Amino acid sequence: MALLRTPRVADPDAFFAELVDAQRDLSDQEAQMMLARLVFVLANHVGEQAVLSEAIAVARAGLRR
């Protein structure tokens, strides 16, 4: 399986709003923990190390030089 990079979320604005709302009453540390847990839940769903490695590289690209 290759990493899919084309948009697949039917309503990205609604997804973003739900993601932001899920963190609304959390401290910064709790929000970071929730996001980390979400990453692990979704990584488990994907399940393929090569795809996860590619996703990590894509997410990190351009953040620091």
mmCIF file of the C-alpha atoms, coordinates in Angstrom:
data_MODEL
# 
_entry.id   MODEL 
# 
loop_
_atom_site.group_PDB 
_atom_site.id 
_atom_site.type_symbol 
_atom_site.label_atom_id 
_atom_site.label_alt_id 
_atom_site.label_comp_id 
_atom_site.label_asym_id 
_atom_site.label_entity_id 
_atom_site.label_seq_id 
_atom_site.pdbx_PDB_ins_code 
_atom_site.Cartn_x 
_atom_site.Cartn_y 
_atom_site.Cartn_z 
_atom_site.occupancy 
_atom_site.B_iso_or_equiv 
_atom_site.pdbx_formal_charge 
_atom_site.auth_seq_id 
_atom_site.auth_comp_id 
_atom_site.auth_asym_id 
_atom_site.auth_atom_id 
_atom_site.pdbx_PDB_model_num 
ATOM 1  C CA . MET A 1 1  ? 0.000   0.000  0.000  1.00 0.00 ? 1  MET A CA 1 
ATOM 2  C CA . ALA A 1 2  ? 1.333   3.451  -0.878 1.00 0.00 ? 2  ALA A CA 1 
ATOM 3  C CA . LEU A 1 3  ? 0.647   6.611  1.078  1.00 0.00 ? 3  LEU A CA 1 
ATOM 4  C CA . LEU A 1 4  ? -2.408  8.323  -0.392 1.00 0.00 ? 4  LEU A CA 1 
ATOM 5  C CA . ARG A 1 5  ? -1.822  12.064 -0.802 1.00 0.00 ? 5  ARG A CA 1 
ATOM 6  C CA . THR A 1 6  ? -4.985  13.106 -2.594 1.00 0.00 ? 6  THR A CA 1 
ATOM 7  C CA . PRO A 1 7  ? -7.668  14.684 -0.395 1.00 0.00 ? 7  PRO A CA 1 
ATOM 8  C CA . ARG A 1 8  ? -10.086 12.011 0.855  1.00 0.00 ? 8  ARG A CA 1 
ATOM 9  C CA . VAL A 1 9  ? -11.892 13.660 3.766  1.00 0.00 ? 9  VAL A CA 1 
ATOM 10 C CA . ALA A 1 10 ? -15.392 14.466 2.539  1.00 0.00 ? 10 ALA A CA 1 
ATOM 11 C CA . ASP A 1 11 ? -15.716 17.629 4.649  1.00 0.00 ? 11 ASP A CA 1 
ATOM 12 C CA . PRO A 1 12 ? -12.262 18.846 5.729  1.00 0.00 ? 12 PRO A CA 1 
ATOM 13 C CA . ASP A 1 13 ? -13.674 21.964 7.398  1.00 0.00 ? 13 ASP A CA 1 
ATOM 14 C CA . ALA A 1 14 ? -15.944 19.859 9.607  1.00 0.00 ? 14 ALA A CA 1 
ATOM 15 C CA . PHE A 1 15 ? -13.060 17.517 10.440 1.00 0.00 ? 15 PHE A CA 1 
ATOM 16 C CA . PHE A 1 16 ? -10.829 20.450 11.382 1.00 0.00 ? 16 PHE A CA 1 
ATOM 17 C CA . ALA A 1 17 ? -13.569 21.985 13.513 1.00 0.00 ? 17 ALA A CA 1 
ATOM 18 C CA . GLU A 1 18 ? -14.097 18.676 15.330 1.00 0.00 ? 18 GLU A CA 1 
ATOM 19 C CA . LEU A 1 19 ? -10.357 18.300 15.903 1.00 0.00 ? 19 LEU A CA 1 
ATOM 20 C CA . VAL A 1 20 ? -10.076 21.832 17.327 1.00 0.00 ? 20 VAL A CA 1 
ATOM 21 C CA . ASP A 1 21 ? -13.207 21.388 19.431 1.00 0.00 ? 21 ASP A CA 1 
ATOM 22 C CA . ALA A 1 22 ? -11.854 18.139 20.905 1.00 0.00 ? 22 ALA A CA 1 
ATOM 23 C CA . GLN A 1 23 ? -8.963  20.163 22.366 1.00 0.00 ? 23 GLN A CA 1 
ATOM 24 C CA . ARG A 1 24 ? -10.944 23.206 23.479 1.00 0.00 ? 24 ARG A CA 1 
ATOM 25 C CA . ASP A 1 25 ? -11.102 22.523 27.248 1.00 0.00 ? 25 ASP A CA 1 
ATOM 26 C CA . LEU A 1 26 ? -7.711  20.808 27.490 1.00 0.00 ? 26 LEU A CA 1 
ATOM 27 C CA . SER A 1 27 ? -4.438  22.240 28.736 1.00 0.00 ? 27 SER A CA 1 
ATOM 28 C CA . ASP A 1 28 ? -1.615  22.486 26.177 1.00 0.00 ? 28 ASP A CA 1 
ATOM 29 C CA . GLN A 1 29 ? -0.079  19.311 27.605 1.00 0.00 ? 29 GLN A CA 1 
ATOM 30 C CA . GLU A 1 30 ? -3.410  17.437 27.470 1.00 0.00 ? 30 GLU A CA 1 
ATOM 31 C CA . ALA A 1 31 ? -4.012  18.625 23.894 1.00 0.00 ? 31 ALA A CA 1 
ATOM 32 C CA . GLN A 1 32 ? -0.571  17.366 22.846 1.00 0.00 ? 32 GLN A CA 1 
ATOM 33 C CA . MET A 1 33 ? -1.286  14.044 24.547 1.00 0.00 ? 33 MET A CA 1 
ATOM 34 C CA . MET A 1 34 ? -4.659  13.758 22.796 1.00 0.00 ? 34 MET A CA 1 
ATOM 35 C CA . LEU A 1 35 ? -3.029  14.437 19.413 1.00 0.00 ? 35 LEU A CA 1 
ATOM 36 C CA . ALA A 1 36 ? -0.313  11.875 20.126 1.00 0.00 ? 36 ALA A CA 1 
ATOM 37 C CA . ARG A 1 37 ? -2.954  9.299  21.067 1.00 0.00 ? 37 ARG A CA 1 
ATOM 38 C CA . LEU A 1 38 ? -4.875  10.113 17.879 1.00 0.00 ? 38 LEU A CA 1 
ATOM 39 C CA . VAL A 1 39 ? -1.698  9.509  15.843 1.00 0.00 ? 39 VAL A CA 1 
ATOM 40 C CA . PHE A 1 40 ? -1.259  6.093  17.473 1.00 0.00 ? 40 PHE A CA 1 
ATOM 41 C CA . VAL A 1 41 ? -4.904  5.147  16.896 1.00 0.00 ? 41 VAL A CA 1 
ATOM 42 C CA . LEU A 1 42 ? -4.666  6.097  13.215 1.00 0.00 ? 42 LEU A CA 1 
ATOM 43 C CA . ALA A 1 43 ? -1.224  4.464  12.848 1.00 0.00 ? 43 ALA A CA 1 
ATOM 44 C CA . ASN A 1 44 ? -2.674  1.241  14.193 1.00 0.00 ? 44 ASN A CA 1 
ATOM 45 C CA . HIS A 1 45 ? -5.475  1.524  11.633 1.00 0.00 ? 45 HIS A CA 1 
ATOM 46 C CA . VAL A 1 46 ? -2.959  1.981  8.782  1.00 0.00 ? 46 VAL A CA 1 
ATOM 47 C CA . GLY A 1 47 ? -0.726  -0.766 10.130 1.00 0.00 ? 47 GLY A CA 1 
ATOM 48 C CA . GLU A 1 48 ? 1.993   -0.743 7.449  1.00 0.00 ? 48 GLU A CA 1 
ATOM 49 C CA . GLN A 1 49 ? 5.388   0.495  8.612  1.00 0.00 ? 49 GLN A CA 1 
ATOM 50 C CA . ALA A 1 50 ? 6.460   1.699  5.147  1.00 0.00 ? 50 ALA A CA 1 
ATOM 51 C CA . VAL A 1 51 ? 3.331   3.843  4.799  1.00 0.00 ? 51 VAL A CA 1 
ATOM 52 C CA . LEU A 1 52 ? 3.761   5.224  8.312  1.00 0.00 ? 52 LEU A CA 1 
ATOM 53 C CA . SER A 1 53 ? 7.422   6.041  7.633  1.00 0.00 ? 53 SER A CA 1 
ATOM 54 C CA . GLU A 1 54 ? 6.476   7.894  4.451  1.00 0.00 ? 54 GLU A CA 1 
ATOM 55 C CA . ALA A 1 55 ? 3.751   9.801  6.313  1.00 0.00 ? 55 ALA A CA 1 
ATOM 56 C CA . ILE A 1 56 ? 6.247   10.844 9.004  1.00 0.00 ? 56 ILE A CA 1 
ATOM 57 C CA . ALA A 1 57 ? 8.667   12.100 6.340  1.00 0.00 ? 57 ALA A CA 1 
ATOM 58 C CA . VAL A 1 58 ? 5.916   14.042 4.539  1.00 0.00 ? 58 VAL A CA 1 
ATOM 59 C CA . ALA A 1 59 ? 4.665   15.598 7.782  1.00 0.00 ? 59 ALA A CA 1 
ATOM 60 C CA . ARG A 1 60 ? 8.177   16.635 8.837  1.00 0.00 ? 60 ARG A CA 1 
ATOM 61 C CA . ALA A 1 61 ? 9.346   17.940 5.440  1.00 0.00 ? 61 ALA A CA 1 
ATOM 62 C CA . GLY A 1 62 ? 10.139  21.635 5.427  1.00 0.00 ? 62 GLY A CA 1 
ATOM 63 C CA . LEU A 1 63 ? 9.711   22.198 9.168  1.00 0.00 ? 63 LEU A CA 1 
ATOM 64 C CA . ARG A 1 64 ? 13.421  22.581 9.988  1.00 0.00 ? 64 ARG A CA 1 
ATOM 65 C CA . ARG A 1 65 ? 16.593  22.778 8.016  1.00 0.00 ? 65 ARG A CA 1 
# 
